[in-house]
Amino acid sequence: MRYGPALPGSGLSVPPGIVRAALAAAGTEEAAPVGGGPDFLRAAAGYWERRGAGARPDRIAAAPGGAPLLLAVAAALGGDVLTPRPCPAWWLPQARLLGRTTYTVPTPAECGGVPDPYALLETVRRVRAEGGDPRLLVIAVADDPTGTVAPPELVHEAVEAAAGAGLHIVSDETWRDTTHPASHCREPEPARPAGMAPDRVTVLVDLAGALLPGDWPAAVARFPATAGGGALHDAVLDVLAGTGARIAAPVAAAARYVLTEPAEATARTAASARVHGRIAAAVHDTLRRAGVLALPPTAGRHLYADLGPLRAALAARGVTDAQELEDHLGTLLGMPAPGGHRFGDALTSLRVRLDTAAFLGTDPRLRAQALTVPDPLEMPQVKRALTRCATALDGLRADARRREPTS
């Protein structure tokens, strides 16, 4: 699969301070150290300390994006990899590149990002009985592709089950800082798996999620403050060195800047979450009214739609799987709609991820206005995109109703 959907971008301009930080480092030929330089690692430690999570610079590693960092962790740990289903499009390829077997585990009905604990334990039992060697579980408390935040009690159950089964856990917290201001979250912020099993959780943050532009690759990981965590950290650095995974100096400088969380950067993160939360809620309402299934989005810039209830209408148009649905909806909506098969779901499922940035249009000037207007839903390009989405889905819904058996 050569095409993989990127992280959902903000669709907004880059704050001036981030641009200045990158430009200031653009003239140097000095390569960044593997795993990040001292100033970078101190900035990352401060980022976590401000969130109440103790962090030691010698237990932090940086890489040019979440994918190479996850690959390095999986390579250092060895064994098979488990993920929730669905999961971010970039998780499973890292394990497969290493020749590792991957297993996807169903999620609870109320959220994505974490596996159902009973299904997880049964999967581990079955895999071991068949001679497999499951060692790593990857989770996300604020999830891509569903845009949901897992309730703390479900996170705790999943972490407890994984730890009891002897698994190491990577908690992907890329979207932690993007929770929507008026969301349906029952908690003020996502749960912290590292606080539930400190010796078994590595925290990973792809900064392109909330803090950097999507095509500026930089990610950080925090390893357990134990002897085992130190050994894993060192093994990950060996993999990063062997693969030449260094962050380009301008991107490293921009990442260090945003990790210190200056007022400009934090204000932009909050404003972006407000805009995308408002659009996500409107798209979810549009989907619901058309009979499409989707969990209410509470974080990120995306939501996950299940068009299974419209299967008959889609089949009449020659759409019978997720790839065909991706192509069909992409044309109908005029925006990318990556199919669920890219997120670990079955090809036969009729699911897609919709990214809210696409509803802001393509004009950078008009997109920027979304940060200052009272309600982005009143912007003409957003209205047009929502109307186009509603029209397309309502047409499918009408077709489905015509095909319902009459009593």
N, C-alpha and C positions, 0 to 999 in steps of 0.2 A: 504494500500500500504506500505509494509514493506521496500521495497527498495526505497531509494531516492538518486539521484546522488549528490555527494559532490560538493563543490565549485571547479571550475577548478584550479588545482594546477599548480605550475610553472614547475615541473619536474626537478628542479635544486637543488643543494646542499644548505644547510642552511649556511649563512655567519657566520664566526667564532665568531664575536662579539655577535651575538644572542645566540649561543651555550654557550659561557662563561657566559653571563648574567643568563641564565637558570640554569647552573650548580652551580653558586654561591649561588643560592637560594634553591638548591635541598636538602640541609641538614637541613633546618628549619622545625619544626613542627607547626609553627605559621600559623594559617589560615588567609587568606586575608580577610579584612573587606567586608561585603556585599556592592556591588556597587563600590568597589575600595578604596584603601588607599589614604592618602593625597598626597604622592609623585606621585602615579599613576595618580590621577586626575589633578595634576599640569602639568604633562607631556602631558596629553590629551588636557588640555587647551592651552598649548603652540603649540601643533600640529595645532589646529584650528586658533590660533592667527597668526601663520606664513602664513596662507592662507587668511588672511584678515577678518576672522570671529571672532568677539569678543566672548570669552567663559569664563564663571565663573565656577570654580571647584565645587561650590555648585549647579550647574545646569548640572552636568555630572554624568553619572552612567556607570559602567562597569559590564559585565557578561561573563560567559564562552561560548561565541559564539553569533552570531547574532540571532539564533533561540530563545533561552531563553529570550533574551532582547526584541525581537519583541513580544513574548508571553506576557511578563510582561506589555508592553505598551498597547497591545490589551486588556488585563485583566483590567488594570487600567481605560481605557477609556470606556469600555463597548460598546454595540451596534454591528451593523453589519460592515463587513470589505469589502472594495472594492480594487481591484488591476487591473493593466493593464493585457491584455491577448496577449501574454504569459507573465509569470513572473518567478522569481527564484523558484526552486522546494521547497524551505524551507519556503516560505511565507504562503501559504494557510494552511498547516497543523497546524500552530500555532493557527489560528483562529478556526479551526475545533476541536482542542483539547479542546478549551474552550466552545465548543457547539455553536459557533457563526455562523451565516449564512454568506457566502462569495459570492461576485458577481464579475465577471471578465468583464472588459470593453475593447472593441477593441482599438488597438493603431493606430496612424496615419500611412500612407503608408510608410513614410520615415524613421521611427525609431521605436524602442521598448522602454519600460521603463516608458512611460507616456501614460495616456489614451487620446483618442480623446476627447476634451473638450465638444463637443456637445453630444457625446454618454454618457459621464459621467453625464452631467446634466439630460439627459433623463432617465438614469438608476436610479439616485437618486430620480427623480420625480416618476418613476414607483414603486420603492421599497416603498417609503413613502405612495403612494396611496394604496398599498397592505398591509399596516400596519407594514412595516419594519422600522428599526431604524438605518440607515447608519450613522456612526460616524467617521470612519477612512479610509483614502485612503493611500495606500503605493505605492511609485513610486521609480524609479531609473534613475537618469540622465545619468549614464553610466551603460548599462543594461546587465544582465544575463537573458535569454540565447542568445539574438541576437548579443551581442558584439557591439552595436551601442551607440552613444552619441546623446542624443536628442538636437535639435537646441534650443537655448535660447528662441526664440519666442514661440515655442510649449510648452516648460516648463512653461513659463509665463502664457500662456492661460490656461493650465491645472491647475496650482496653483490658478489662479484667479477664475476659475470656482469652484474648490473645496472649496476655502475659502468663496466664495459667497454662496455656498450651506451649509455652517456651518460645514464642515468636518475638522477634524484634519488630518495633513499630516505627515507621516513618510517618509523622504527622505533617502533611502538606498544609501549611497555613498561609498560602499565597493570598487567599481572599479574606483573611481575618479582618483587615482594616476597611473592608468595603460593605459592611452591613448597612442596610437601608435605614434611614432615620425613622420612617413611619412603617417599619416592617412588622410582621406578625411574630417576631422572635419573642419567646417567653423570657429570655435572659438578656441583660444589657450587652453582653458580648459572648462570642463563642467559647465553649469549654476549652480547657487546656489539658490535653492528654499527658503531657510531660509531668504535670503535677499529680497525676493518678498513678503513674508507674515510672518514676524518675530514672531508674536504672535501665529501662527498656525502650525509651522513646527518643528518637532523633527528630528534631523539628526542622522542617525545610520551608523556606520562603522564597518564591520566585518574585523578585522585586518588580518584574514587568507586570505583575498582576495589579497592584494598587499604586505603586510608587514611581515606576519608570515607564517610558513608552514601550510598547510591546516588542519593538524590534531592537531594543537595547538590552542584550542578554546579560543578566547578572542575577545570581541567587546566592543565598547563604543557608548554612545548616548549623544547628547547635546540637552537639553530642552530649550524652550523659556525663555528669561530673564524677565519673567513677573510673577505676582502672580499665574496665572493659570499654567504657566510652572513649578513654584516651587511646586505647589500642585500635578501636574502630576509626577514630579520627585520623590516626597516623596511616592506617591502611587506605583510607579514602584519599589522603594526600598523595600516596604512592600511585594510585590509579590516575588521579588528576595529572600528576607529573608525567606518567607514562603516555597519556593521551594528549599532552600539550594543552590542557584545558585551563588557559589563563584568560582573565578578563582584560579586554583592551583598555589601555590607560584612560582614554576619555570616558568610557563607560564606567570604569572603576571609580573615577573621580566623581561622576554624577551619582553613582550608587552610594558612595561615602557621604555625599552631601545630603541625600534624602534620608539616609539612616540616622543622621543627627536630628532630623525632623524640625527644620526651621519653620517658622510660622507660615511662610508662603506655601511650602509643600503640604503641610497638614491642612491648611485651608482649602487647597485644591483637592486633596483627597476627600475631604468632607463634602465639598461642593459637587464633585463628580458622583459620589455616592447618592446625593440627593437627586441629581438629574436622572441617573440610571435607575434608581429605585422608583421614581415616579413613572418613567417609561415602562419599566418591567411590570408594574402593577397594572398599567393600562393594557399592555399586551396580554397579560394573564387574563384580564377581564374579557378581552376580545376572544381569546381561545375558549374560555369557559362558555361564553354565550353561543359559540359555534359547536358546542358539544365535544370539544377537544379536552383531553385529560392533561393536567399539568399541576404540579405542586406550587403553592404560592411562593414566588421568589422572595428571598429575604437578604440576599447578599450577592455581590458580583454584578456583572453586566450581561446576564444571560438567563435563560430559562429553558426548560426541557419539555417538549410537547409530545404527547402520545396521540397520534391520529387513528389509533385502532378503531374507535367507534365509527370512523368514516371509511372503513376498509372497503365496503362494497362500492361506494362512490368512486374511490380511488382506483379500484380494480377495473371499473368500467372505463377509466382513462388510461389503462395500461400500467398502473402503479401498484406493484405487489410486494415490494421490499424497500428497505431503507435507502439503498442506493438510488432506486428509481424515484423515491419520495424526495430525496435530496435534490435531484435534478429537476423534478416537477415543481416543487415549491420554490426553488431558487429562481425559476423562470416566472412563476406566478407572482411572487413577492418582490422580485427585483433585488434580492439580497441573498447572501450565502445562508444555507440552511443545512449544515452538515448532519448526515444521518446518524442514527443511534449505533450503527455498526462500528463507527469510528470511536465510540466510547465504551466498547466492550459488550454492548447489547447484541442480540442475535440479528442477523441480516433480515430475517423474516419480520422483525418488529417494525412498526411504522412510527418511529420516533425521530425527532430532529431537535437540535439546539438552535435557538434563535438568539442572536446577539443584539442587545439594545442599542449599541452604537450605530447600527445600520439605520435605525429609525431617525437619526439626527441628520441624515442626508450626506452629501458629498462636498458641499461648499464649506471650507474651513472657517470662513468669516461667519456664516450662519451658525455653524456648530458652536463656535466660541460664545455666541449670544446666549446659548442655553445655560451658561454659568450665572448669568445676571438677570434673566427674565423671571418674573414671579412664578410662572408655571410653564415648564417646557412643553407641555401638551398643547399649549395654545400657539406654538410656533407653526407656521404654515407647512414646512417640510415634514414635521412630526405628524401633523394632522393628515397629510397626504399619505404617509407611510402606514399609519394606523388604518386609514380608510381602505387602502389597497389590501392590507392584510385581512380586514373584516370582510371585504367584498369577496376575496378569494375563498376564505373559509366558509362564509355563508353560502356560497355557491356549492361547495362540497356538501355542506349540511343539507341543503335543499335536495341535492341528488340522492343523498343517503335516505332521506325521508321518503322519496318517491319509490325507493327500492325496498322499503320495509313491507313485510307481508301484511295484507289487510285481513282483518278478522271477519 
